Structure formats: structure tokens, C-alpha cells
């Protein structure tokens, strides 16, 4: 039975400190608000004068250890036991110590009762009077003997009064401890439930109200979620416009890179335009991705992802999991300490303790002092009569032995009473001292050592130990740990704290998107179509791409039998080197990156003109629509060079005749059999909504697009690439227009919703869920309960036992006085009888 009680008390104690998971769904009940209000009043009532009394912790601990017999057997028992063998270990280790304590404290009054009965029988029974009152004879007590008796009596009386008076010191210490415990309990309950400013903590009730409000706001049909979905739907255009612009840039990049026909390279040419455009495209894509529209779209997407239907349910579960141990702790602490907040009931108990009510502890303590004083006065009067009137020749002596006998009997009763009260107090103080030493030495390692005895297995969550270590008994008493960094609501991710889940992964991620928007919009560089890099790109796209498909280094083919003779002619070599796939000569624009920018490039026509000087370029031979004509070579020394030149023209034809260039566009989302080119993108302002409606966006209802493959020849490809400046320009202007029309819906409307319902509550609890105050109050509880209350209790018990020991000496003294005077009385009676007989 004792083991079961021990387990119950220990488990309740640990749970009240750390909290456990709970299935309770009602986070705040009416009882919570009532107790919180009561706690404010109780704190003002109990703590009006501050903490009372003082204590010496070192000496107090020595007294508690002494009560335990030099070691904490209670702790050793719990360390050696587990939940299955606790009763056995208690019987083996704790049983003998309990028996020893009970025997030491409660057996003496029992023995005194027996001795009192025997001594009274021996002294007063007529049968024993005749046979057992040995050495009965008249005695004369000299002055020296009387002085010795008076001094001894005075010493006994002084010792008894001092010992009895010491109990008042213990009583005051116990009362101060009780008052301080009440003050601390009320302050702790007030701070835990309603919060406090010193060692700042927002309070469990405000915290749970915040969690509960966030939980309700995350319901699908709540105002927040309804408003958020409306904002997401109304700002869909920003994502669609960004999606189109991104798709156009992807189309452009792929057209001049991975989709460029391999035959260009195999026919000894290279697309230098494709090579030099990589950097400008990367730069403009970076501008696009870093623009306001992209950031707005990213913020919208992030909010949609983090607070979508499933994500909001997950966040609700996280909040509920995080609140569960808080709810359990709140309920446990409320139920444990609410007694102190009921000032009516508490004051009744306080009255019994302080003397303001019937049958109070104070009366009990005072009764011992009054009894001791009364007894010493009676003994003093008896001894005064003894010294003044004692002697065998005097006839009136019956008063002294009667008073001595009465004092003797009263001393017996007093000794039994104080030994009984003191023994009971010290017996009760023994387990209380053990618990106090455990509370004073509490640590994570101790908790782990005794956890088997408490029925706590190895699956006990680490966060419980972390709360004990960082909140209840921190190594630095001035620290103020954050519960947000300790509570880990996700069992599947043991490293993810509550701060990580709702601050780092939610608030900070979303807030970073909005901060970036603010920064960019404040810079005044918000419009993409006006961005200089975008303008430069569109200028670069104006140059015909075929002008930059160039013949490679002649050294790569000057050994080829088809072309080597051409390089014997300096004119043809110069015309062929660096020639393009474009008919006409040209100069690349200055915006195009080096080495192509401002470069003059000769075309196919220039080479054919030089080749015609070696033969005849007649109308009958010019059957091509382009300029890649061959010539009839003149016979002579330059004939072979001319024929090699014709072969070079045929090489150019292979480039000009390619039909594998990719002029991809998109499928028409309305009719997938038709094409859709965003070059035809058109916007129409709706005066009713003040928003622009866009046609030919090539986007489906969900904003996606599907690329349609279209092969084309080189002239078509050149036009296709040049037209990208229109596609890019129109898509960017759509983005800018959409940002102007709907951007505030994200940067202001959506942000305002998230700020109000998510960020503000998170900011409220982020740095306010601390636990440093728990350790401070816990230490005050230990000091008040143990080093004032229990130590005061021990002091009363020991002072009573000391009174009992001194009373034993008074019993001996009074017995001696009674025996001496009763023998003289009896002797005087016998003399008078003999004298009467003689007469």
C-alpha cells in the first residue's frame, strides 16, 4: 500500500512539472478562468507583505538528512526498484527503515504508559505499600540538600520551558513556510495561467486561447480560410502571366540550344548567335525571376502551399499536438494548486494553523508550553513547601507529599503527551524529509534513475526531460528557456521543435517572400518591360540569326579533297572565312555580346560574287530563290579552285535548305487542333472591374500550356526568332499590367490576412512562451515547504521530545520528594500513635 501511494505521489509530482500528451479537446474550461481570477485575488491577499521569515538552507538540509538517518532511503529505494518489483523492494529496503523510525518515535510513549502504570501500581497499591516500599524511614533534609534540589529543579524547569518555547520557533517557521507556500502557489498559478512580466511569460490561458483561435481560423469554412481562398483566386492572373512569360523564355532558349539541328555543326558551321545569347538570356531570366511579379507569384504559391486545405489540417494537428501537454499541465497545476486560490477554505485551514479557529495547531503547540509552565510552577510551589515545612517533628506535613504525588503524576502525563506528539510529528517528517531531499536534488539523471519505479518506461519523451533540465532545475538559475525550442509536436520528426514548425518553416518562409516584394517595390525598379536588360535582349533579337551561323575555322576543312583547292586562292579563302548562312553582308548590333557585337560579317552573296570571277554565273544556273548559286568554271589554272568553291556553295546550300529548325508554339487551349502563338496576345480593359482581360494567352483554365512542335526552314526560323522580341515584350507588359491591377491583392490583401491570423499570433507566442519562472517558483516551493515548513515541523517534534526527556528527570525528582515526605508523614503518624498508646 505504501508503495502504491509512493508511486502515485511521485508520478503526480512529475506530471505536474512536465506535462504529458492528452486527448482532451476542450482547451480552456470555465474552471480555468474562475481559478485564474481567484489566483489574482489570492496572490494579492497572501503576498501583500512579501515572503515571510528566513531560513538557513544548509542547516535545514542537515536537519532533514538527520531525520532520514543520514541517507535518503526513500530515494535509494526508488532507484533500486521498478514498477513490477516496487512492493518487494519497498519491503526489503524501506520497510526496516520505516519500522525503525516508527519504533524510535512512537515506542517511547507506549513504554512510558506501561512504566507509569507499573510505577503507580507499585507506589499507590496498598499491597505494594506493605511489601515493596523499602527503606521507609524518617529523613531530615539539610539545607545543602535542599539547595541542590532547588537548583536541580530550577535547571529542569528552565530546560523544560526553553524546550517548550523552542517549539514556538518551529511553529513560526512552519507557519511562515505555509504562508510562503500559499503565496508561491498563488503566484505560480497566476503566472502559469495568466502570465507575468517578471521573467516574462504570456501565460497558459493566453497561449491556449491563441492556439485555439488559430486552430479555429484554420477550419476550412473559417473567415480566414474563406478570405484566403478568395485572395488566391482573385490573384490567379499574376501566376498565369508569369507562367506565360517563363514559357516564352524557355521556348526561346530551347529553340537556339537543344533544339538547334545537328546538321548545322556537321556541315562545318556553328550558331555563334546561340553561343553568345546564353549570358543575356540567363540575365533576363534572372530579372524575370527576381521581379515583383515573380515574387508576388512565389508569395502566392507559398501561401497556397503552406496554408492550403491539407497543409492547414496539418498545421491544426501540429497546434493540437503542441497544446496537448500544455492543456494537461494546465489542468494538473490548476487542480493541484486551486486549493490555495479558494481563500475561504484556505483561510479556514490557515486559521486552524495560526490560532484563529477551534482546535488549532497553535493551540496544540501552546498547550505544551502552558502545560510545561504550569507544571514547573506547581513543582516550584511544592518544592517551596518542601523546603519550608519538611521535617518529622512537625505535624502538618500531608500537603507536601500530596502535591509532590500530584506533580509526579502530572509529569508522567506530560511526558507521555509530548513524547506522543513529538513522535508523531517526527514520524510524519521522515517521508516528508525524503521527498524534500528528492525535490531539492531533482535532476534529469535522478528522474531517469527513478523512472522505472514511477512506471515511466524508455519511451518517455525526451522533451519531458528537457523541460525538467531547462525549466525546473536549470544549471543557470537566471536563464529563461523558451518552451518553443523544447516542445517537439511531431513524433515523426523528433528534431523539429515548435519554433521550427510554426516560425522557421511557416512564418519566416512566407514572410521572406513579402519582404523581398517590399524591397524590390521600394527600389522603383518594378516594371519588367522597362527593364534595361529586357530592352537589350529585344534589340539583340532584332539581328537576323542566320547572319551569325558562321563557317568554322578553315583549318578544319582545308585538307578535305572537296575544298582544299579553294584555299589556294586568296580571294576565295578570304570570302569563305567567317562567312554566314545569310545571303547579304551585315553588321551585328552593339548590344550583342562579344565577340559578335559590332562585328561585320560577309554573306553567301559575297562569296558567290568572288567565285563568279573564276567562271560564269548565268541566269540558267541561278535556279534557286536564294543567293547560293554555283558558277561554270573557266578552264585554266584557277579551275580547281573554282570547282572547290562550287563545293563550298553546296555546303552552304545544306544549311540554307534545312527544314529541321524548330519554330515551336503552343496548342490552342480551346481547339487543340489549332496553333496558338502568344505574339497575338491582346489585353482589353474591363471598365466594370478595372482589370484587363487577355486573349490569345495560349493557357488552359488552370494556367498551363502545352508546346506544339513545328518544324521550319531557315528563313522561317530567322523570322521566328526575331518575333520573340514581340512575344517577350507583350508577355512582360501583361505581367506589369497584372502586377498593377492585382499585385496589392497579394502584397496587401493576402499579406494582411496572413499577418492578422497567422503571423501576429505566432509573434505573440514566439518569445513569450518561456519557462524560467517555473524554476524560480519551484525553488520557492522547495524552500517554503521543506526548509521552513518541514524543518519547522521537525523542530516542534524535537522540542517536544526534549521536553519529554526533561520531564523524565522531573518525574524522578518529584518521586524523590514525594517518597521522602510521605515517609516522614508516615513516621510522624506512627510516633503519634505510639505516644497515644503509651498514654
Secondary structure, 3 states (H helix, E strand, C coil): CHHHHHHHHHHHHHHHHHCCCCCCCCCCCHHHHHHHHHHHHHHHHHCCCCCCCCCCHHHHHHHHHHHCCCCCHHHHHHHHCCCCCHHHHHHHHHHHHHHHHHHHHHHHHHHHHHHHHHHHHHHHCHHHHHHHCCCCCCCCCCHHHHHHHHHHHHHHHHHHHHHHHHHHHHHHHHHHHHHHHHHHHHHHHHHHHHCECCCCECCHHHHHHHHHHHHHHCCCCCHHHHHHHHHHHHCHHHHHHHHHHHHHHHHHHHHCCCCCCCHHHHCCEEEHHHHHHHHHHHHHHHHHHHCHHHHHHHHHHHHHHHCCHHHHHHHHHHHHHHHHHHHHHHHHHHHHHHHHHCHHHHHHHHHHHHCCCCCCHHHHHHHHHHHHHHHHHHHHHHHHHHHHHCCCCCCCCHHHHHHHHHHHHHHHHHHHHHHHHHHHHHHHHHHHHHHHHHHHCCCHHHHHHHCCCCCCCCCCCHHHHHHHHHHHCCCCCCCCCEHHHCCCCCCCCCCCCHHHHHHHHHHHHHHHHHHHHHHHHHCCCCCCCCCHHHHHHHHHCCCCHHHHEEECCHHHCCCCCCCHHHHHCHHHHHHHCCCECCCCCEECCCCCCCCCCCCEECCHHHHHHHHHCCEECCCCCCCCCCCCCCCEECCCCCHHHHHHHHHHHHHHHHHHCCCCEECCEEECCCCCCCEECHHHCEEEEECCCCEEEEECCCCCCCCCCCEECCEECHHHHHHHHHCHHHHHHHHHHHHHHHHHHHHHHHHHHHHHHHHHHHHHHHHHHHCCCECHHHHHHHHHHHHHHHHHHHHHHHHHHHHHHHHHHHHHHHHHHHHHHHHHHHHHHHHHHHHHHHHHHHC
